[in-house]
Amino acid sequence: MIKVRDGHLDTLGLLFARYKKPLFGFFYGMNRDEELSEDLVQNVFYRILKYRYLFRGDGDFRTWMFHIARNVNHDNFRKNKFRHKESIENWQERLGTDENRVTEYQKDEERQLLELAMHRLPEDKREILLLSKYQDKKYKEIGEILGCSEGAVKVKVFRALQELKAVYAELEKQF
């Protein structure tokens, strides 16, 4: 990133190749929309290019990048005034009635319930779980991204996990 900041813009392609999948996973986990997630990844790299002069190089690039990604995600929701909430009925419609899909659903029931439970969490709790559990970020790094202490992140992750367990248990009862 320091090379990009200093004007060697051709190295941005290397950063894109290296970080597009983790960013896509983060965005997809937040909004469940493949096309939107791809667009948001592009927006992150546009902002990296636009604000490259702000990267000081004294911290981890990934932390700086995910801070930008978080802002891109928030800006997108504010701009579109869009909150994505799906009901169980929508998930069932998506799965359909085809026997192969039913069999597939039965094999992946736990994963599906977990995804649905994650999606039912408030955005801030879903975001912190995605960063800590799916992106394998350290609590200190998440604290830098969110602008809070490492201890506060631990508490937030714990509370988010507790709520996820409760939502998951409730969904299990429904099925």
mmCIF file of the C-alpha atoms, coordinates in Angstrom:
data_MODEL
# 
_entry.id   MODEL 
# 
loop_
_atom_site.group_PDB 
_atom_site.id 
_atom_site.type_symbol 
_atom_site.label_atom_id 
_atom_site.label_alt_id 
_atom_site.label_comp_id 
_atom_site.label_asym_id 
_atom_site.label_entity_id 
_atom_site.label_seq_id 
_atom_site.pdbx_PDB_ins_code 
_atom_site.Cartn_x 
_atom_site.Cartn_y 
_atom_site.Cartn_z 
_atom_site.occupancy 
_atom_site.B_iso_or_equiv 
_atom_site.pdbx_formal_charge 
_atom_site.auth_seq_id 
_atom_site.auth_comp_id 
_atom_site.auth_asym_id 
_atom_site.auth_atom_id 
_atom_site.pdbx_PDB_model_num 
ATOM 1   C CA . MET A 1 1   ? 0.000   0.000   0.000   1.00 0.00 ? 1   MET A CA 1 
ATOM 2   C CA . ILE A 1 2   ? 2.908   2.332   0.634   1.00 0.00 ? 2   ILE A CA 1 
ATOM 3   C CA . LYS A 1 3   ? 3.910   1.924   -3.026  1.00 0.00 ? 3   LYS A CA 1 
ATOM 4   C CA . VAL A 1 4   ? 0.352   2.791   -4.103  1.00 0.00 ? 4   VAL A CA 1 
ATOM 5   C CA . ARG A 1 5   ? 0.378   5.810   -1.802  1.00 0.00 ? 5   ARG A CA 1 
ATOM 6   C CA . ASP A 1 6   ? 3.674   6.932   -3.322  1.00 0.00 ? 6   ASP A CA 1 
ATOM 7   C CA . GLY A 1 7   ? 2.300   6.811   -6.887  1.00 0.00 ? 7   GLY A CA 1 
ATOM 8   C CA . HIS A 1 8   ? 2.974   3.247   -8.070  1.00 0.00 ? 8   HIS A CA 1 
ATOM 9   C CA . LEU A 1 9   ? -0.671  2.626   -8.925  1.00 0.00 ? 9   LEU A CA 1 
ATOM 10  C CA . ASP A 1 10  ? 0.030   -0.605  -10.808 1.00 0.00 ? 10  ASP A CA 1 
ATOM 11  C CA . THR A 1 11  ? 0.539   -2.366  -7.448  1.00 0.00 ? 11  THR A CA 1 
ATOM 12  C CA . LEU A 1 12  ? -3.105  -1.730  -6.536  1.00 0.00 ? 12  LEU A CA 1 
ATOM 13  C CA . GLY A 1 13  ? -3.974  -4.718  -8.740  1.00 0.00 ? 13  GLY A CA 1 
ATOM 14  C CA . LEU A 1 14  ? -1.961  -6.963  -6.442  1.00 0.00 ? 14  LEU A CA 1 
ATOM 15  C CA . LEU A 1 15  ? -3.848  -5.661  -3.409  1.00 0.00 ? 15  LEU A CA 1 
ATOM 16  C CA . PHE A 1 16  ? -7.143  -6.213  -5.219  1.00 0.00 ? 16  PHE A CA 1 
ATOM 17  C CA . ALA A 1 17  ? -6.222  -9.801  -6.111  1.00 0.00 ? 17  ALA A CA 1 
ATOM 18  C CA . ARG A 1 18  ? -5.177  -10.491 -2.528  1.00 0.00 ? 18  ARG A CA 1 
ATOM 19  C CA . TYR A 1 19  ? -8.121  -8.925  -0.687  1.00 0.00 ? 19  TYR A CA 1 
ATOM 20  C CA . LYS A 1 20  ? -11.158 -9.118  -2.972  1.00 0.00 ? 20  LYS A CA 1 
ATOM 21  C CA . LYS A 1 21  ? -12.351 -12.472 -1.545  1.00 0.00 ? 21  LYS A CA 1 
ATOM 22  C CA . PRO A 1 22  ? -12.221 -11.475 2.153   1.00 0.00 ? 22  PRO A CA 1 
ATOM 23  C CA . LEU A 1 23  ? -13.987 -8.203  1.336   1.00 0.00 ? 23  LEU A CA 1 
ATOM 24  C CA . PHE A 1 24  ? -16.617 -9.992  -0.739  1.00 0.00 ? 24  PHE A CA 1 
ATOM 25  C CA . GLY A 1 25  ? -17.201 -12.424 2.134   1.00 0.00 ? 25  GLY A CA 1 
ATOM 26  C CA . PHE A 1 26  ? -17.643 -9.540  4.555   1.00 0.00 ? 26  PHE A CA 1 
ATOM 27  C CA . PHE A 1 27  ? -20.122 -7.715  2.318   1.00 0.00 ? 27  PHE A CA 1 
ATOM 28  C CA . TYR A 1 28  ? -22.019 -10.872 1.371   1.00 0.00 ? 28  TYR A CA 1 
ATOM 29  C CA . GLY A 1 29  ? -22.363 -11.726 5.034   1.00 0.00 ? 29  GLY A CA 1 
ATOM 30  C CA . MET A 1 30  ? -23.796 -8.286  5.674   1.00 0.00 ? 30  MET A CA 1 
ATOM 31  C CA . ASN A 1 31  ? -26.273 -8.003  2.786   1.00 0.00 ? 31  ASN A CA 1 
ATOM 32  C CA . ARG A 1 32  ? -26.743 -11.472 1.172   1.00 0.00 ? 32  ARG A CA 1 
ATOM 33  C CA . ASP A 1 33  ? -26.623 -9.915  -2.304  1.00 0.00 ? 33  ASP A CA 1 
ATOM 34  C CA . GLU A 1 34  ? -23.884 -11.133 -4.634  1.00 0.00 ? 34  GLU A CA 1 
ATOM 35  C CA . GLU A 1 35  ? -24.017 -8.274  -7.149  1.00 0.00 ? 35  GLU A CA 1 
ATOM 36  C CA . LEU A 1 36  ? -24.172 -5.622  -4.453  1.00 0.00 ? 36  LEU A CA 1 
ATOM 37  C CA . SER A 1 37  ? -21.242 -7.246  -2.658  1.00 0.00 ? 37  SER A CA 1 
ATOM 38  C CA . GLU A 1 38  ? -19.152 -7.152  -5.830  1.00 0.00 ? 38  GLU A CA 1 
ATOM 39  C CA . ASP A 1 39  ? -20.028 -3.479  -6.319  1.00 0.00 ? 39  ASP A CA 1 
ATOM 40  C CA . LEU A 1 40  ? -19.104 -2.662  -2.730  1.00 0.00 ? 40  LEU A CA 1 
ATOM 41  C CA . VAL A 1 41  ? -15.717 -4.384  -3.123  1.00 0.00 ? 41  VAL A CA 1 
ATOM 42  C CA . GLN A 1 42  ? -15.109 -2.159  -6.148  1.00 0.00 ? 42  GLN A CA 1 
ATOM 43  C CA . ASN A 1 43  ? -16.134 0.884   -4.102  1.00 0.00 ? 43  ASN A CA 1 
ATOM 44  C CA . VAL A 1 44  ? -13.619 -0.028  -1.402  1.00 0.00 ? 44  VAL A CA 1 
ATOM 45  C CA . PHE A 1 45  ? -10.781 -0.120  -3.911  1.00 0.00 ? 45  PHE A CA 1 
ATOM 46  C CA . TYR A 1 46  ? -11.979 3.099   -5.490  1.00 0.00 ? 46  TYR A CA 1 
ATOM 47  C CA . ARG A 1 47  ? -11.792 4.753   -2.068  1.00 0.00 ? 47  ARG A CA 1 
ATOM 48  C CA . ILE A 1 48  ? -8.404  3.185   -1.393  1.00 0.00 ? 48  ILE A CA 1 
ATOM 49  C CA . LEU A 1 49  ? -7.177  4.788   -4.589  1.00 0.00 ? 49  LEU A CA 1 
ATOM 50  C CA . LYS A 1 50  ? -8.915  8.081   -3.891  1.00 0.00 ? 50  LYS A CA 1 
ATOM 51  C CA . TYR A 1 51  ? -7.680  8.354   -0.286  1.00 0.00 ? 51  TYR A CA 1 
ATOM 52  C CA . ARG A 1 52  ? -4.320  6.604   -0.697  1.00 0.00 ? 52  ARG A CA 1 
ATOM 53  C CA . TYR A 1 53  ? -2.504  9.671   0.590   1.00 0.00 ? 53  TYR A CA 1 
ATOM 54  C CA . LEU A 1 54  ? -4.197  9.167   3.989   1.00 0.00 ? 54  LEU A CA 1 
ATOM 55  C CA . PHE A 1 55  ? -2.528  5.780   4.538   1.00 0.00 ? 55  PHE A CA 1 
ATOM 56  C CA . ARG A 1 56  ? 0.346   6.458   6.908   1.00 0.00 ? 56  ARG A CA 1 
ATOM 57  C CA . GLY A 1 57  ? 1.881   2.995   6.887   1.00 0.00 ? 57  GLY A CA 1 
ATOM 58  C CA . ASP A 1 58  ? 2.260   2.779   10.643  1.00 0.00 ? 58  ASP A CA 1 
ATOM 59  C CA . GLY A 1 59  ? -0.690  0.375   11.044  1.00 0.00 ? 59  GLY A CA 1 
ATOM 60  C CA . ASP A 1 60  ? -1.888  -2.765  9.341   1.00 0.00 ? 60  ASP A CA 1 
ATOM 61  C CA . PHE A 1 61  ? -3.243  -2.223  5.817   1.00 0.00 ? 61  PHE A CA 1 
ATOM 62  C CA . ARG A 1 62  ? -6.040  -4.759  6.365   1.00 0.00 ? 62  ARG A CA 1 
ATOM 63  C CA . THR A 1 63  ? -7.322  -2.794  9.343   1.00 0.00 ? 63  THR A CA 1 
ATOM 64  C CA . TRP A 1 64  ? -7.369  0.402   7.293   1.00 0.00 ? 64  TRP A CA 1 
ATOM 65  C CA . MET A 1 65  ? -9.052  -1.426  4.392   1.00 0.00 ? 65  MET A CA 1 
ATOM 66  C CA . PHE A 1 66  ? -11.790 -2.956  6.580   1.00 0.00 ? 66  PHE A CA 1 
ATOM 67  C CA . HIS A 1 67  ? -12.401 0.431   8.153   1.00 0.00 ? 67  HIS A CA 1 
ATOM 68  C CA . ILE A 1 68  ? -13.044 1.744   4.643   1.00 0.00 ? 68  ILE A CA 1 
ATOM 69  C CA . ALA A 1 69  ? -15.192 -1.323  3.865   1.00 0.00 ? 69  ALA A CA 1 
ATOM 70  C CA . ARG A 1 70  ? -17.300 -0.705  6.929   1.00 0.00 ? 70  ARG A CA 1 
ATOM 71  C CA . ASN A 1 71  ? -17.838 2.920   5.864   1.00 0.00 ? 71  ASN A CA 1 
ATOM 72  C CA . VAL A 1 72  ? -18.712 1.843   2.313   1.00 0.00 ? 72  VAL A CA 1 
ATOM 73  C CA . ASN A 1 73  ? -21.303 -0.579  3.702   1.00 0.00 ? 73  ASN A CA 1 
ATOM 74  C CA . HIS A 1 74  ? -22.846 2.059   5.976   1.00 0.00 ? 74  HIS A CA 1 
ATOM 75  C CA . ASP A 1 75  ? -22.882 4.643   3.183   1.00 0.00 ? 75  ASP A CA 1 
ATOM 76  C CA . ASN A 1 76  ? -24.632 2.182   0.884   1.00 0.00 ? 76  ASN A CA 1 
ATOM 77  C CA . PHE A 1 77  ? -27.390 1.499   3.385   1.00 0.00 ? 77  PHE A CA 1 
ATOM 78  C CA . ARG A 1 78  ? -27.839 5.188   4.180   1.00 0.00 ? 78  ARG A CA 1 
ATOM 79  C CA . LYS A 1 79  ? -27.916 6.127   0.528   1.00 0.00 ? 79  LYS A CA 1 
ATOM 80  C CA . ASN A 1 80  ? -30.472 3.476   -0.394  1.00 0.00 ? 80  ASN A CA 1 
ATOM 81  C CA . LYS A 1 81  ? -32.305 3.492   2.945   1.00 0.00 ? 81  LYS A CA 1 
ATOM 82  C CA . PHE A 1 82  ? -32.249 -0.246  2.578   1.00 0.00 ? 82  PHE A CA 1 
ATOM 83  C CA . ARG A 1 83  ? -32.491 -2.763  5.369   1.00 0.00 ? 83  ARG A CA 1 
ATOM 84  C CA . HIS A 1 84  ? -32.338 -6.336  4.230   1.00 0.00 ? 84  HIS A CA 1 
ATOM 85  C CA . LYS A 1 85  ? -34.482 -8.582  6.391   1.00 0.00 ? 85  LYS A CA 1 
ATOM 86  C CA . GLU A 1 86  ? -35.679 -11.941 5.249   1.00 0.00 ? 86  GLU A CA 1 
ATOM 87  C CA . SER A 1 87  ? -38.315 -14.061 6.855   1.00 0.00 ? 87  SER A CA 1 
ATOM 88  C CA . ILE A 1 88  ? -38.242 -17.808 7.171   1.00 0.00 ? 88  ILE A CA 1 
ATOM 89  C CA . GLU A 1 89  ? -40.931 -17.963 4.505   1.00 0.00 ? 89  GLU A CA 1 
ATOM 90  C CA . ASN A 1 90  ? -38.639 -16.242 1.983   1.00 0.00 ? 90  ASN A CA 1 
ATOM 91  C CA . TRP A 1 91  ? -35.898 -18.740 2.709   1.00 0.00 ? 91  TRP A CA 1 
ATOM 92  C CA . GLN A 1 92  ? -38.319 -21.629 2.235   1.00 0.00 ? 92  GLN A CA 1 
ATOM 93  C CA . GLU A 1 93  ? -39.519 -20.147 -1.070  1.00 0.00 ? 93  GLU A CA 1 
ATOM 94  C CA . ARG A 1 94  ? -35.924 -19.819 -2.217  1.00 0.00 ? 94  ARG A CA 1 
ATOM 95  C CA . LEU A 1 95  ? -35.279 -23.491 -1.451  1.00 0.00 ? 95  LEU A CA 1 
ATOM 96  C CA . GLY A 1 96  ? -38.341 -24.605 -3.410  1.00 0.00 ? 96  GLY A CA 1 
ATOM 97  C CA . THR A 1 97  ? -40.080 -27.982 -3.271  1.00 0.00 ? 97  THR A CA 1 
ATOM 98  C CA . ASP A 1 98  ? -37.860 -30.000 -5.581  1.00 0.00 ? 98  ASP A CA 1 
ATOM 99  C CA . GLU A 1 99  ? -36.821 -33.260 -3.896  1.00 0.00 ? 99  GLU A CA 1 
ATOM 100 C CA . ASN A 1 100 ? -33.158 -32.605 -4.613  1.00 0.00 ? 100 ASN A CA 1 
ATOM 101 C CA . ARG A 1 101 ? -33.389 -29.226 -2.955  1.00 0.00 ? 101 ARG A CA 1 
ATOM 102 C CA . VAL A 1 102 ? -35.182 -30.682 0.047   1.00 0.00 ? 102 VAL A CA 1 
ATOM 103 C CA . THR A 1 103 ? -32.469 -33.320 0.400   1.00 0.00 ? 103 THR A CA 1 
ATOM 104 C CA . GLU A 1 104 ? -29.826 -30.636 0.004   1.00 0.00 ? 104 GLU A CA 1 
ATOM 105 C CA . TYR A 1 105 ? -31.560 -28.540 2.625   1.00 0.00 ? 105 TYR A CA 1 
ATOM 106 C CA . GLN A 1 106 ? -31.663 -31.428 5.080   1.00 0.00 ? 106 GLN A CA 1 
ATOM 107 C CA . LYS A 1 107 ? -27.920 -31.966 4.681   1.00 0.00 ? 107 LYS A CA 1 
ATOM 108 C CA . ASP A 1 108 ? -27.191 -28.289 5.221   1.00 0.00 ? 108 ASP A CA 1 
ATOM 109 C CA . GLU A 1 109 ? -29.857 -27.539 7.824   1.00 0.00 ? 109 GLU A CA 1 
ATOM 110 C CA . GLU A 1 110 ? -27.445 -26.392 10.503  1.00 0.00 ? 110 GLU A CA 1 
ATOM 111 C CA . ARG A 1 111 ? -25.595 -24.111 8.102   1.00 0.00 ? 111 ARG A CA 1 
ATOM 112 C CA . GLN A 1 112 ? -28.858 -22.685 6.790   1.00 0.00 ? 112 GLN A CA 1 
ATOM 113 C CA . LEU A 1 113 ? -30.168 -22.067 10.291  1.00 0.00 ? 113 LEU A CA 1 
ATOM 114 C CA . LEU A 1 114 ? -26.920 -20.419 11.257  1.00 0.00 ? 114 LEU A CA 1 
ATOM 115 C CA . GLU A 1 115 ? -27.039 -18.150 8.208   1.00 0.00 ? 115 GLU A CA 1 
ATOM 116 C CA . LEU A 1 116 ? -30.641 -17.236 8.936   1.00 0.00 ? 116 LEU A CA 1 
ATOM 117 C CA . ALA A 1 117 ? -29.863 -16.623 12.595  1.00 0.00 ? 117 ALA A CA 1 
ATOM 118 C CA . MET A 1 118 ? -26.913 -14.435 11.598  1.00 0.00 ? 118 MET A CA 1 
ATOM 119 C CA . HIS A 1 119 ? -29.143 -12.473 9.282   1.00 0.00 ? 119 HIS A CA 1 
ATOM 120 C CA . ARG A 1 120 ? -31.704 -11.925 12.023  1.00 0.00 ? 120 ARG A CA 1 
ATOM 121 C CA . LEU A 1 121 ? -29.105 -10.281 14.254  1.00 0.00 ? 121 LEU A CA 1 
ATOM 122 C CA . PRO A 1 122 ? -28.903 -6.479  14.354  1.00 0.00 ? 122 PRO A CA 1 
ATOM 123 C CA . GLU A 1 123 ? -26.408 -5.154  11.833  1.00 0.00 ? 123 GLU A CA 1 
ATOM 124 C CA . ASP A 1 124 ? -23.794 -4.159  14.426  1.00 0.00 ? 124 ASP A CA 1 
ATOM 125 C CA . LYS A 1 125 ? -23.775 -7.635  16.013  1.00 0.00 ? 125 LYS A CA 1 
ATOM 126 C CA . ARG A 1 126 ? -23.672 -9.386  12.639  1.00 0.00 ? 126 ARG A CA 1 
ATOM 127 C CA . GLU A 1 127 ? -20.802 -7.126  11.595  1.00 0.00 ? 127 GLU A CA 1 
ATOM 128 C CA . ILE A 1 128 ? -18.698 -7.864  14.673  1.00 0.00 ? 128 ILE A CA 1 
ATOM 129 C CA . LEU A 1 129 ? -19.253 -11.626 14.328  1.00 0.00 ? 129 LEU A CA 1 
ATOM 130 C CA . LEU A 1 130 ? -18.319 -11.504 10.649  1.00 0.00 ? 130 LEU A CA 1 
ATOM 131 C CA . LEU A 1 131 ? -15.111 -9.657  11.466  1.00 0.00 ? 131 LEU A CA 1 
ATOM 132 C CA . SER A 1 132 ? -14.147 -11.873 14.411  1.00 0.00 ? 132 SER A CA 1 
ATOM 133 C CA . LYS A 1 133 ? -15.311 -15.328 13.314  1.00 0.00 ? 133 LYS A CA 1 
ATOM 134 C CA . TYR A 1 134 ? -15.417 -15.275 9.509   1.00 0.00 ? 134 TYR A CA 1 
ATOM 135 C CA . GLN A 1 135 ? -12.603 -12.829 8.750   1.00 0.00 ? 135 GLN A CA 1 
ATOM 136 C CA . ASP A 1 136 ? -10.480 -14.080 11.701  1.00 0.00 ? 136 ASP A CA 1 
ATOM 137 C CA . LYS A 1 137 ? -9.626  -10.566 12.825  1.00 0.00 ? 137 LYS A CA 1 
ATOM 138 C CA . LYS A 1 138 ? -7.999  -10.148 16.222  1.00 0.00 ? 138 LYS A CA 1 
ATOM 139 C CA . TYR A 1 139 ? -9.950  -8.212  18.849  1.00 0.00 ? 139 TYR A CA 1 
ATOM 140 C CA . LYS A 1 140 ? -7.338  -5.462  18.831  1.00 0.00 ? 140 LYS A CA 1 
ATOM 141 C CA . GLU A 1 141 ? -7.673  -5.079  15.059  1.00 0.00 ? 141 GLU A CA 1 
ATOM 142 C CA . ILE A 1 142 ? -11.479 -5.024  15.286  1.00 0.00 ? 142 ILE A CA 1 
ATOM 143 C CA . GLY A 1 143 ? -11.180 -2.355  17.963  1.00 0.00 ? 143 GLY A CA 1 
ATOM 144 C CA . GLU A 1 144 ? -9.134  -0.234  15.578  1.00 0.00 ? 144 GLU A CA 1 
ATOM 145 C CA . ILE A 1 145 ? -11.717 -0.739  12.821  1.00 0.00 ? 145 ILE A CA 1 
ATOM 146 C CA . LEU A 1 146 ? -14.668 0.099   15.087  1.00 0.00 ? 146 LEU A CA 1 
ATOM 147 C CA . GLY A 1 147 ? -12.888 2.798   17.077  1.00 0.00 ? 147 GLY A CA 1 
ATOM 148 C CA . CYS A 1 148 ? -13.204 1.127   20.486  1.00 0.00 ? 148 CYS A CA 1 
ATOM 149 C CA . SER A 1 149 ? -11.017 -0.737  22.956  1.00 0.00 ? 149 SER A CA 1 
ATOM 150 C CA . GLU A 1 150 ? -10.066 -4.395  22.739  1.00 0.00 ? 150 GLU A CA 1 
ATOM 151 C CA . GLY A 1 151 ? -12.051 -5.047  25.926  1.00 0.00 ? 151 GLY A CA 1 
ATOM 152 C CA . ALA A 1 152 ? -15.156 -3.465  24.427  1.00 0.00 ? 152 ALA A CA 1 
ATOM 153 C CA . VAL A 1 153 ? -14.780 -5.705  21.380  1.00 0.00 ? 153 VAL A CA 1 
ATOM 154 C CA . LYS A 1 154 ? -14.599 -8.799  23.600  1.00 0.00 ? 154 LYS A CA 1 
ATOM 155 C CA . VAL A 1 155 ? -17.818 -7.780  25.320  1.00 0.00 ? 155 VAL A CA 1 
ATOM 156 C CA . LYS A 1 156 ? -19.528 -7.034  22.005  1.00 0.00 ? 156 LYS A CA 1 
ATOM 157 C CA . VAL A 1 157 ? -18.476 -10.388 20.521  1.00 0.00 ? 157 VAL A CA 1 
ATOM 158 C CA . PHE A 1 158 ? -19.647 -12.225 23.645  1.00 0.00 ? 158 PHE A CA 1 
ATOM 159 C CA . ARG A 1 159 ? -23.036 -10.483 23.581  1.00 0.00 ? 159 ARG A CA 1 
ATOM 160 C CA . ALA A 1 160 ? -23.418 -11.046 19.847  1.00 0.00 ? 160 ALA A CA 1 
ATOM 161 C CA . LEU A 1 161 ? -22.664 -14.757 20.291  1.00 0.00 ? 161 LEU A CA 1 
ATOM 162 C CA . GLN A 1 162 ? -25.192 -14.993 23.115  1.00 0.00 ? 162 GLN A CA 1 
ATOM 163 C CA . GLU A 1 163 ? -27.863 -13.380 20.957  1.00 0.00 ? 163 GLU A CA 1 
ATOM 164 C CA . LEU A 1 164 ? -26.920 -15.602 18.001  1.00 0.00 ? 164 LEU A CA 1 
ATOM 165 C CA . LYS A 1 165 ? -27.332 -18.704 20.198  1.00 0.00 ? 165 LYS A CA 1 
ATOM 166 C CA . ALA A 1 166 ? -30.758 -17.514 21.336  1.00 0.00 ? 166 ALA A CA 1 
ATOM 167 C CA . VAL A 1 167 ? -31.925 -16.744 17.785  1.00 0.00 ? 167 VAL A CA 1 
ATOM 168 C CA . TYR A 1 168 ? -30.555 -20.074 16.544  1.00 0.00 ? 168 TYR A CA 1 
ATOM 169 C CA . ALA A 1 169 ? -32.356 -21.978 19.331  1.00 0.00 ? 169 ALA A CA 1 
ATOM 170 C CA . GLU A 1 170 ? -35.610 -20.195 18.486  1.00 0.00 ? 170 GLU A CA 1 
ATOM 171 C CA . LEU A 1 171 ? -35.243 -21.067 14.803  1.00 0.00 ? 171 LEU A CA 1 
ATOM 172 C CA . GLU A 1 172 ? -34.493 -24.697 15.679  1.00 0.00 ? 172 GLU A CA 1 
ATOM 173 C CA . LYS A 1 173 ? -37.806 -24.881 17.551  1.00 0.00 ? 173 LYS A CA 1 
ATOM 174 C CA . GLN A 1 174 ? -39.627 -23.600 14.466  1.00 0.00 ? 174 GLN A CA 1 
ATOM 175 C CA . PHE A 1 175 ? -38.205 -26.316 12.284  1.00 0.00 ? 175 PHE A CA 1 
# 
